[in-house]
Amino acid sequence: MITLTKLNGQPFLLNVLLFERVEFLPDSTITLTNGHKYIVKESQKEIEAKIMTFYKEIGLTSSMNKLGVLDEDE
């Protein structure tokens, strides 16, 4: 789970593993696999950083590196 902020300033947790798509049009809009959409205050860079931190915490990035999905720099 990562902490994000609704447009009204209220923080909430969202399960990254359910993300289907993240768009920046210009608002950051996250679509989940169940079709629910969330518009959040965070920028593209902030969301990317939160996702990568989450993946590192659960050990997913090392698996992705072994599969060649991520660059060695990430």
Buried (B, 14 or more C-beta within 10 A) or exposed (E): EBEBBEEEEEEEEBEBEEBEEBEEEEEBBBBBEEEEEBEBBBEEEBBEEBBBEBBEEEEBBEEEEEEEEBEEEE
